[in-house]
Amino acid sequence: QFGTSLTPGPQGQMSSGIGMGLSGGEITLAVPTDLVRKTGDTRTVDGVALEFQMVPESEAPAELNVMLPAQKTLLIGEIAVCTQHNILTPRGALVRNTLKWAGYLTEALRLYAEKSDTLIASHCWPRFGKSEVRSFLTAQRDNYKFLHDQTVRAMNKGATIAELGAAVAPPKALSDIWSTRGYYGTYSHNAKAVYQRYLGWYDANPANLNPHIPTERAARYVAAMGGSAKVIALAKAAMADGDYRWASDLLNQAIFADPINAEARALQADSFEQMAYQAEGALWRNMYLSSASELRKGVRPASTGVSVDMIAAIPTQILFDSIATRLDPAKIGDARMTINFAITDRKETVAVSIGSGVMVSESGQTHTAPQATLSGPRQLLLGLFFLKAPLAALEANGLKIEGDRAAIAALQAAIETPPPDFAIVTP
């Protein structure tokens, strides 16, 4: 969605909708030293008085806005920026609560609009003057409230998730305001996000309940339509008519039925490019162009990673939960294990149980008769599972293993390292 693999320019990446692109800086995390718990809480930081508005489940699961009373300035964070935001990011995230989002903007208007001469935001330039602050926040609030209410209205009349992109559109009073338009989020995919939050992925049509996987489905479609040559011919005709959406649908079937079909891949890249050039939303443009690049050049290596200090700041229980998502049941088989971890530098313990291909971790607990016990600083335990460092090397650096060493080796071997890159528009 950010087009990080694209070359900037008129035929490449032009923006990310809420900024020109992603920062090239290191991803990090600082452990909080103080917690703000409710709207109206105040703090003074370096002589600056701050008042907080809690806005959880809006743009992020935990989020807040900040009022600077002395400066008469409201920092509205990411819930009112110079475009429509995402209710569900195309890159993937927890779906957000549009109704609460609009409600927080109503609350901000009530609490802070008359106290604010200036409004600042994370992805926007400042707004000056009480009238401008109020009109901007009102338009943003109305946009999310309209999106929510009219999506639910369409859902209640039977509109499915696939139909909502065409069923819900903003009125002229909102679409004429450029700061509510879909340069980042769009009504099309945001309405689908509202549906997903309330009703999930299933549209109640049993034909969509258990379809064949995409490759199997595509093979059947292509055969039913008379083969790849016929499908490609139909796609060419659709492209000649300017119907790139239909062309891409046809070519998607051809590619999933025959991934090495060079003509289908080249035509699909052409159709994606044309839809990219027609897209108002920067994310749609980036996704179309990134997919065209994958078809022509293959998958590009990822350039992002997680820093050591970010891993250090993540609670141990969350790290063990993450390790559990990497356990390959086929490799661990029917093994049953009980393992204690003693993290010496943090004075933490974790009891791990393995069985039925499942890894369960309990922080602050220990097994009374474990098969094995590992003790050492957390860095070495991270090396065991995330870096897959050899046991001998970890032991040489201070990791202590007591009991069944083979069980530890078997568990480490069953933990996968996820690939940093994978195909999206090809099987």
N, C-alpha and C positions, 0 to 999 in steps of 0.2 A: 504493500500500500504506500510505502514511502519512496519507492523507486530507487533504492540505494544502489542497484546494479546498473542503473541507466546513466548515460552521459547527459549532462544538462544541455538544454537547447530546444529549439522549436520542434524537433522530432524526438525529443527525449524528455528527461525530467525537468519540469518547470517550477514545481513547488510541491509541498505536501498538504496544502490547503490551510494549515494553521502556522505555516512558516515555510522557509525556503527548503529546508531539509533537516535530516537528523544531525545532532551534534556528533562530532568525532571524538568527544572526550570519553574518559573511562566511566563505566557504569559502577556506581558505588552505593553504599548504604551506611548511614550513621545510626547507631543505636540511640533511641530517644532517652533523654535525661529528665524530661518533664512531660506530662500528659494533660492536654486540654480535653475536658470531658463534656461540656455543655455550652450551648449558645449563651452568650453573655459573660463567659469567663474572661478574665483580663490578666495580662502579664505586662511587665515593663522590661524591655530588653535593651540594654545599652542606652538607657535613658529615654527610650521611645515607648509610649503607652500603646498597647494593643488590646483590642476587643475582638473576640472570636464568634463566628457563626458556624455551627456544625452543620455540614451538608452531606452526611453519609449516604451511600448508594446512589449518588448522582453521577458525576463523572468518574468517581472511583469509590471503592467500598468504604474507605475512610478518607474524608476530605473536609476542609474548612475554608471559610473566607475570613478576611481580616479587615477590621475597621481601625484606622488611625485617627482617633478623635481630634488631636491637636492639629493635624495636617488636613482635617476634613476630607480624607481620602479613603475610599473603599477599594480594597483588593478583592475582586470577585472571583479570583482563582481561574478555574477552567469551566465554570458553569454559565458564563456569558462572555463569549469571545466574538470576534468580528466575522463570524460565519456560523452556520449550523454545525453543532458538534455531532459526535457519533453516540447513538444509544447502544450499539454493539459494534465494536471496531471490526472492520474486515480482517485485520490481522489476527483476531481472536482475543477474547477477554470474557469476563463475566458480563452478562447482559445488565444494563443499567435501568434504574427505575424512573421512567419519564414523568410519572405523576408526582413523585417526590421532588424531582428536579424542578418542575414548574412551581411546586409549592415553596421550595427554598427561595426562588426568585421573588415570589409574592412576599415572603417574609423579609427578604432583603429590602424590597421596596418600602415595606412598612417600617422597618427598623432604622434604615440608614439613608434612604433617598434624600430626605430633607436635611440630613446632616452632612451630605457629601457634595463638595464643590468639584471633586475630581474622582473619576473611576479608572482604575487600572486593572489589567488582566494578564494572565500568563501568555496568551497568544494574541495580543491586540495592542494597539496604541492607546494612549489615554483619551478619556472623554472629559471635557471641561464644562462646568456650569451645571447647576441643579436640574435645570430643564432638560439638558442633554443626557444627564445621568438617568433621570427618570424615564425619558422616552426610550432610551436604549434598553434599559432593564425591562421595561414593559413589553417592548417588541420581542425580546428574547423569551420572556415568560410566555407570552401569547403563542409564540411559535411552538414551544414544547408542549403546551397545554392543548393546542389544536391538534398537533401530531398524535398525542395520546388519545384524546377524546374521539377524534374522527376515525382512528384506527380501531378502537374498541367498538365504535358504532358500526363500522363495516364488518368487523368480526361477528358482531351480534346478528348481522343479517346474512351470515354464511360465507363471507369472503375468506378465502384460504390464504395461506402465507404467500403462495405464488401469485395471487391476484392483487395483493395489497399495494404492490408497486404502482399499479395503474389506478387503484381504487381511491387512494388518499393523495390529495394534492393541496397545497396551501392556497388560501384565497388571495386575490390580488392585493389586498391591504397588507399582507405579509410578504408576498413574493416580490412586491415593488421595493421592499427595504433590502438593500444589498447585503446588510450584515446578518440577515436570517437565511440567506440563500445557501444552496448545497455545494459550497466549494470544498467542504471537508466531509461532513455527513450529508446524506441526501434523504429526502422523504421516502424514496424507493426502498433503500435498505434499512432505514430507521423504523418505518412502519412494520417491516418484517421482524425487527427486533422486539417491538412491543408485542406482536403476536407470539413470538417465542417465549417471552417472559411469562405470559399468561397461559398459553396453550401448548407450548412445546413444538417439536418438529412435525408431528403427525397432523395431516389435514382431514382426517376421518374418512378418506377414500381408501378402501382396502386394496385398490390397485397399487397404492403407494406404501402399503404396510410392509411388504416383504418382497420387493422387486429383486431381480438378479443384480449382482454387482456390476459396476459400470462396464467392465470389459466383456462380460458375458452378455449383458443387455445390448451393447453396441454390436457385437457379432451377430446377434439375432436381427437387429434393426437393419444392418447393412445387407444381410442375406435377404430379408423380406423386401427390401427396396431394389433388389436386382444386382447387388455387388458394389464394390468400391467405385468403379468407374461411373456407374449411374449416380451414386451419391455425390461424387465430385462434380459431375456435370450439373446436377441440380444446384449445388452450392455456387458454381460459377454463374449460373443464371440469376440466382438470388443476389449475388454481389453486383452483377451488371445492373440490376434494378435498384441497387442501394439498400437492399434488405440485409444488412450485415449481421443482424441478430439471428435471422433464420440460417444464413450461411454458416455462422459459427456453430450453431446447433447441429446442423448436418455434418460439418467437418469434425466436430467433436466425436460423433459416432464413428466416422471413418478412421480417426486416429486411434480411438480406444479398441477398435476392431483390428487395426493393423498399425501399430506404433511406428513402424519404419517406413510408412508410405510417405515419401519425400514430397510428392505433389500436394497431398492433403495437409501436411505440416506447413508448407510454404503458403498455401492459400489461407490456412487458419491464421497464420501470422499476419497476412495482409488484412484479413477481416478484423482482427484485434486492433491493428494500427488505425484503421479507419474509424472504429468506434472510439478509440482513444482520442483522436483529433476532434471528434464531435462532442466529447464529454465536457460538461461544465465542472464537475467535481474533479479535483486534483487526484484524489485517491483512485477513482475509476480510471483516469488516464494512466496513472502509474501501474495499476494492476493489469490493464490491457497491454501496455508496452512491455512490462516485465515478462508477461506470458509470451508475447511475440518473440522476445529475446530468448526465452527458454526453448521455443520451437526451433529457432534458427541456430543458436549457439550452444544449447545444452544448459544444464544447471550451473549457475555461477556459485563459487565458494562463498560462504557466509563470512562477513567481516566483523561481526560482533562477538563478544564473549563476556564472561562474568569475572569480575576482579576478585582477587584473593580477599580484600577487605570486605567485600559484599558477602562472600561466603562466611567470613568470620562473624559477621553481624547477624546472620540468620540463626534463629533458635535451633538448638540441637534436635528437638522433636520434628521440626519441619524438614530438616535435612534427612532424618531417618525415614520420614514419610516419602520424601523424594526418592530415596534409595529403593524403597518398596515398589515404586512404579517402574523401576528398571529390572525387576526380577523376572527372568525368563522361566516360566513354569516347565517348559520342555527340558531345560538344562538342570533344574533343581530336582525334577522328577517327584518321586514319592517321599523324598527325604523329610525327616522330622528332626528339628534342631531346637535347642534352647541355648542361647548365648548371652552372656553378660558383657556389657561394655562399661568400663570405668574410665571416664575422661578426667585424667589427673589434673590438668591445668585449670579445669573449670569446676572440679569437685562435683561432677555429674555422673549419674549412672543411667544406663538404658538396658532394659531387659528385652531381648529379641526372641521371638518364637517363629519358627518356620514349619509349615504343614499345609498340605493340599495346594501347594503352589502359591501360598500366601505368606507374606512377611508382616508380622505385627510387632510394633515397637511401643514400649511403655517407659516414658521418662520417669526417673526417680524410683524405679523398681529394680529388683534383682531376682533372678531365679535361685531357689534354694539348692538345687543340684544341677547346675548347668553342664552341658557337654564341653563347653569351652568358655574361658574368660579372657577378654582382651583388655589391657590397660595401657594407657599412654596419653600424650597430649592429643587434642582433637585434630590437629593438623595431620598426624599420622593415620588416624582413623579415616579422615577424608581421602588421604592418599590411597588407602586400602580399596575404597569403593569408587571414587570419582576418577582417580588417576590410574587405577589398577596396577599400582606399583607392586613388584614382587615381594612376597612375604619376607624373604631373607633380607632384602634391602630395608624394609620397614623395621624389622627386628634389630638390624644393625644400628638404626637410628633411635632406638629406645622403646619400640613397641614390644610389649610383653604378652606372650600367648601361653596360657595354661590350659591343659586338657587336650581335647581332640583337635589337633592342628589340621587334620584332613578335612574336618567339617568347615573350618574357616576357609580353606583353599577352595572347597566345593561351592561355598556361598559366593566367594569373590568371583569364581568362574561363571556363576549364573547371573551376575549383575551385568547388564548391557551398558554400553556407552552409546547413547543415541547419536545417529548421524547428524552432522550440522546442516546438511543440505539434502533435499529430496525433490522429486519432480512434482509439479502441481497440475499442469495441463496435459501431461502425458502419463500413461500408466506406470 
